[in-house]
Amino acid sequence: MGFWRPTRHASEGTVPHGPSLRHSRFPPRHANLPGRSHVRKDDQDIRPGPGAAQARTGRPRRRTALRGHVSDLFSSPVLRIEQPRRVPSAKSQYKVFDAGGVLVAKAEERAVSLRRQAWRAVMLDGDDRRTVQVEDARGTPVLVIERPKRTRASWISTPDGALHGSIRQDGYQWRYQLLNAAEHSVGRLEGNKTARKFKVLDTAGTHVAQVDKKWKGAATELLTTADRYAVTFFHTPPDPLRILVIAAPIALDLILYEGKDIPNFLDGLTP
């Protein structure tokens, strides 16, 4: 038996003489065999399903507001403000969720050097000047909250510098005036003596909203700045009062709790 040679045909290319490949005992590599899928394993969609995060952690995953979602920082009747767990004073950061757990905003200090953060953490310098930028869920800047150094007040403005108003301590740790850009009162915050539960009253004395600081346990309260706040609107007040109420948890945190400084922290330690 001699060796076979391929014969080249102009119309068909190279076709071998010899045993037909149709009758070969060895099928082509990617043939569809019975019981086997022709899709390779690395081509299959093996991404985890939407419940994977909850299965791993036991907690429902926070959702981010999508384009067209009805929830918004300025329209939600209930807001939850949370801080990441970290050492006191280093850098101010916050996340804002609606009542359904949808992320509607983020807020943080910008351009704070590591050296500055270390100094704050070591010295517990909660009275340092802080400027927090608030962005919506799409990353668009919407507010700026500024607390000057060693000042019991915060100013709220637009990203381009137009002033909405200010929140200023009124002689007591649990009482604050809400002022518009012209320094006229548009309402006030009246808290309990632990400065954890604040009624928001308009100029007519109507209880339009509530701002509460949630108790997270003595160790968390003392050793970290992982504070949590809730804002609940009972009525929809006009601007700038509505904007000042939305900014109030962050403004109060910068004034009272960001440094965990004594005596302010001890005064508010009791839940």
C-alpha positions in Angstrom: 0.0 0.0 0.0 1.5 3.3 -1.1 1.1 6.8 0.3 -1.8 8.9 -1.0 -1.3 12.4 -2.2 -3.7 15.3 -2.1 -5.0 16.5 -5.5 -5.6 20.2 -6.0 -8.7 21.3 -7.8 -9.1 24.9 -9.0 -12.7 25.1 -7.8 -12.4 23.1 -4.5 -9.0 23.7 -3.2 -7.0 20.7 -1.8 -9.1 17.5 -1.5 -7.4 14.4 -0.2 -7.6 11.0 -2.0 -8.0 8.2 0.4 -10.5 7.4 3.2 -13.3 9.9 3.3 -13.5 12.2 6.3 -17.2 11.6 6.4 -16.6 8.0 7.5 -13.8 8.8 9.9 -14.1 7.4 13.4 -13.0 10.7 14.8 -15.5 13.5 14.5 -14.4 17.1 14.1 -13.3 18.8 17.3 -16.4 21.0 17.6 -19.0 18.5 16.4 -22.3 18.5 18.3 -22.0 15.3 20.2 -25.2 13.8 21.9 -25.6 15.2 25.4 -23.0 17.9 25.0 -23.5 21.6 24.3 -21.6 23.1 21.4 -21.0 26.3 23.6 -17.6 26.2 25.2 -17.5 26.8 29.0 -15.5 30.0 28.7 -18.3 31.4 26.4 -21.1 30.8 28.9 -22.4 33.6 31.0 -21.2 32.7 34.5 -21.8 36.1 36.1 -23.5 35.9 39.6 -27.2 36.5 39.7 -28.8 39.5 41.5 -29.1 37.6 44.7 -25.4 36.6 45.0 -24.4 39.5 47.1 -27.2 38.9 49.6 -26.3 35.1 49.7 -22.7 35.9 50.5 -23.3 38.6 53.2 -26.8 37.8 54.4 -27.8 41.5 53.8 -29.7 42.9 50.8 -27.3 44.8 48.5 -27.7 48.6 48.3 -29.0 49.7 45.0 -28.0 52.8 43.0 -30.6 55.0 41.5 -30.9 54.5 37.8 -31.7 56.9 35.0 -35.4 57.7 35.2 -35.8 56.4 38.8 -38.4 58.5 40.7 -36.2 58.7 43.9 -34.2 61.8 44.2 -32.2 63.6 47.0 -34.5 66.6 46.8 -37.9 64.8 46.4 -37.6 61.7 48.8 -39.7 62.1 51.9 -37.4 59.9 53.9 -33.5 59.9 53.8 -31.0 57.8 55.5 -27.5 59.2 55.9 -24.6 56.8 56.8 -20.9 57.1 57.3 -18.2 54.5 56.6 -16.5 53.0 59.7 -13.2 54.8 60.2 -11.1 56.6 62.8 -12.5 59.9 64.0 -11.7 63.2 62.3 -9.6 61.9 59.4 -12.0 62.7 56.4 -15.7 63.4 56.2 -17.6 61.0 54.0 -21.3 60.2 53.8 -23.8 58.1 51.7 -27.4 59.1 51.4 -30.2 56.5 50.7 -33.9 56.8 50.3 -36.4 54.7 52.3 -36.0 51.8 50.0 -32.3 51.6 50.3 -31.5 53.2 46.9 -28.4 55.3 46.9 -29.4 58.9 46.0 -26.3 60.9 46.9 -22.7 60.7 48.1 -20.8 63.4 50.0 -17.2 63.7 50.9 -14.3 66.1 51.5 -12.0 66.6 48.5 -8.3 67.3 48.3 -7.5 66.3 51.8 -3.9 65.1 51.9 -3.0 61.9 53.8 -0.8 64.0 56.0 -3.7 66.2 56.9 -5.9 63.2 57.6 -3.2 61.7 59.9 -2.9 64.9 61.8 -6.7 65.1 62.3 -6.8 61.5 63.5 -4.0 61.8 66.0 -5.0 65.1 67.4 -8.8 64.4 67.1 -9.1 67.7 65.4 -12.8 67.8 64.7 -12.7 71.6 64.7 -10.6 71.8 61.5 -12.2 73.6 58.6 -14.2 71.2 56.4 -15.8 71.5 53.0 -18.0 68.6 51.9 -19.3 68.3 48.3 -22.6 66.5 47.8 -23.1 64.6 44.5 -26.3 62.9 43.2 -26.3 59.2 42.2 -25.0 60.1 38.7 -22.0 62.0 40.2 -23.3 65.5 39.4 -22.4 68.0 42.2 -25.6 69.5 43.8 -24.5 71.0 47.1 -21.5 72.2 49.1 -21.6 72.2 52.9 -18.8 74.2 54.6 -18.0 74.5 58.2 -15.3 77.0 59.0 -12.6 76.3 61.6 -13.8 76.4 65.2 -17.3 77.6 64.3 -20.6 76.2 65.5 -22.2 76.8 62.1 -22.4 75.4 58.6 -23.0 77.2 55.3 -24.9 75.5 52.4 -24.4 76.6 48.8 -24.6 75.5 45.2 -21.5 74.0 43.5 -20.9 77.4 41.8 -20.9 79.3 45.1 -24.5 80.7 45.3 -25.5 80.6 49.0 -28.7 78.8 50.0 -28.3 79.6 53.7 -26.8 78.5 56.9 -27.4 76.4 60.0 -26.1 78.1 63.2 -26.0 77.1 66.9 -28.3 79.4 68.9 -26.6 79.4 72.3 -27.4 75.8 73.1 -26.0 72.6 71.6 -29.5 71.4 70.8 -30.9 74.5 69.2 -30.1 75.9 65.8 -31.3 78.7 63.5 -32.0 78.0 59.9 -31.2 81.2 57.9 -31.5 82.1 54.2 -28.8 83.8 52.2 -30.1 87.2 53.4 -29.6 86.1 57.1 -33.4 85.9 57.7 -34.8 83.1 59.7 -36.7 80.4 57.7 -37.0 77.9 60.5 -35.2 76.3 63.4 -34.0 73.0 64.7 -35.0 72.2 68.3 -33.4 69.1 69.7 -33.4 67.2 72.9 -30.6 67.7 75.4 -28.6 64.9 74.0 -28.6 66.6 70.6 -29.8 63.4 68.9 -33.5 64.2 68.0 -34.3 67.4 66.3 -37.7 68.8 65.4 -37.6 71.0 62.3 -40.0 74.0 62.8 -40.9 76.6 60.2 -41.4 80.3 61.1 -45.0 79.5 62.0 -43.9 76.8 64.4 -45.2 73.9 62.3 -43.3 70.7 62.7 -42.4 70.1 59.1 -39.7 67.5 59.4 -37.6 65.4 61.9 -33.8 64.8 62.0 -32.6 62.0 64.2 -29.2 60.6 65.0 -29.3 56.8 65.4 -27.6 55.1 68.3 -25.0 52.5 67.1 -23.6 51.3 70.4 -21.0 52.8 72.7 -17.9 51.2 71.0 -18.9 52.4 67.5 -20.0 55.9 68.8 -16.7 56.4 70.8 -14.1 54.8 68.5 -15.3 55.5 65.0 -17.3 58.1 63.0 -19.7 55.6 61.6 -22.7 57.7 62.5 -26.2 57.3 61.0 -29.0 59.8 60.6 -32.6 59.8 59.4 -34.6 62.7 57.9 -38.3 62.4 57.7 -40.5 65.1 56.0 -44.1 65.5 57.3 -44.7 68.4 54.9 -42.9 69.8 51.9 -41.4 73.1 52.9 -40.4 75.7 50.4 -36.8 76.4 49.5 -34.4 77.2 51.0 -35.8 75.5 54.1 -36.2 72.2 52.4 -32.6 72.3 51.2 -31.3 73.3 54.7 -33.2 70.3 56.2 -31.7 67.9 53.6 -28.2 69.3 54.5 -28.9 69.3 58.3 -27.6 65.8 59.2 -24.2 66.5 57.5 -24.0 70.0 58.9 -24.8 68.8 62.4 -22.3 66.0 62.2 -19.6 68.4 61.1 -20.4 70.7 64.1 -21.0 68.1 66.8 -19.7 64.7 66.1 -17.1 64.5 63.4 -14.2 64.9 65.8 -15.7 62.9 68.7 -14.3 65.8 70.7 -14.9 66.2 74.4 -17.1 67.5 75.9 -19.5 67.6 72.8 -19.3 63.9 72.3 -19.9 63.0 76.0 -22.9 65.3 76.1 -24.5 63.4 73.3 -23.3 59.9 74.3 -26.6 58.7 75.9 -29.0 57.4 73.4 
